[in-house]
Amino acid sequence: MGYQLQIYLKSPVCISKNKGVGNVIETVDYVPGNTIRGALAIRYLEIQGRWDQEKRLYALPEENREFNDIFNSDKMCFHNAYIEGKRVVPFTASSCKYQGGFLDSKRDMHGVRDTLIELARYELTGEYDRDRFDICGEICKAPMDRFRGYYAKESEAIYEKGTIFKRFIARTALNEYFETASSGNLYTVEVLNEGQTFIAELNEGLFDRLKPLFDKSIIRIGRSKSRGLGEVEIRVRKTEEDNGHLLVNRFKELNNKMKNLVPGKFFFTLTLLSDAIVLDEILRYKSTIEINDLLDSTQNSPSEAIEVLQKFKLLRGVLSTRIISEWNYALKLPQEDSLSIEKGSVFLFMSESLSDNKIIQLTTILNTIENTGLGERRNKGYGRVRFCDEFHWEDNIK
Ligand SMILES: [Zn+2]
């Protein structure tokens, strides 16, 4: 059984990309875990708390433990909600420059390819298949281009791209001290259109807590909440879980493909399902993920399994970074900017030959990391990973 938090947009929603100044405010195209967590926390305070006029905040009864258990616990992770629960297309995906898109019988799309295996081959042998890497293929000789967005695998070799509808609307600025209209200041807000559903995964613990409190409740998220934007309905649901193949099988399938190109080595991939914030030992932001960064999430694993993991080295990363500027709504202050490695980034790790026993140890420890995530702020949706994702090895042309 799987668990989901569904967010149905009853009105347009803007979740601003950055907190900077300017008169066009762009929205992100998903609902970040941090936004969901903040909005539910405010709703909780409104229901269970008492308004303190002097301090201008909601106060909870002293005996209330539930709030901290749900909103300030490392065990309760609020994941990002993506359009209809689709996945982020990995950065290794590419498609025809002119007819780019998943294969489709109704429209003339030339299909999507994952380039990771060819990249690894080039890195290790200096050879690559130009017809599968640089150009679209036999029929169309167009160059290949990056392919970004969200996708779901609907059935055998049928993929669907997630479409997100947005538009711009004009607004008058608010006076930031009085929260009233500030005359003469017009700005434009980009919004996610109403009528769309964004879905986040939940773990069982969080499902049990959120279901009685928030199922079918209406809350407000994002910017300009006071003026007709940001109204959403929350649904907390059980689903038929389908997480695709078990990790041990994904590992085998990936390595079966790699074996023909580079014999005698073992590989695993790490694909970021959400942005990750990774710090080095002196707390600087990192722009890559190395084996040491995985070890934080494996503290309770047997030492032999950790040794197997440490045999791997980063061979290649296909990644991008971005600055996260978040706003602390409780304090009405901007938070310090941080650097994240963007969702969709892919890392390929390689080791020498491994025995069957070591492969089992490795996939067990990778499973643990998949369940806990990696890096900082995991309870706000950061650092979700998937190893040996099917996208890299299943269906050559999708
Ligand atoms: Zn083409």
Residues whose N, C-alpha, C, O or C-beta is under 5 A from the ligand:
A	BS01	ZN	C96 Q99 H110 C136 C140 A142
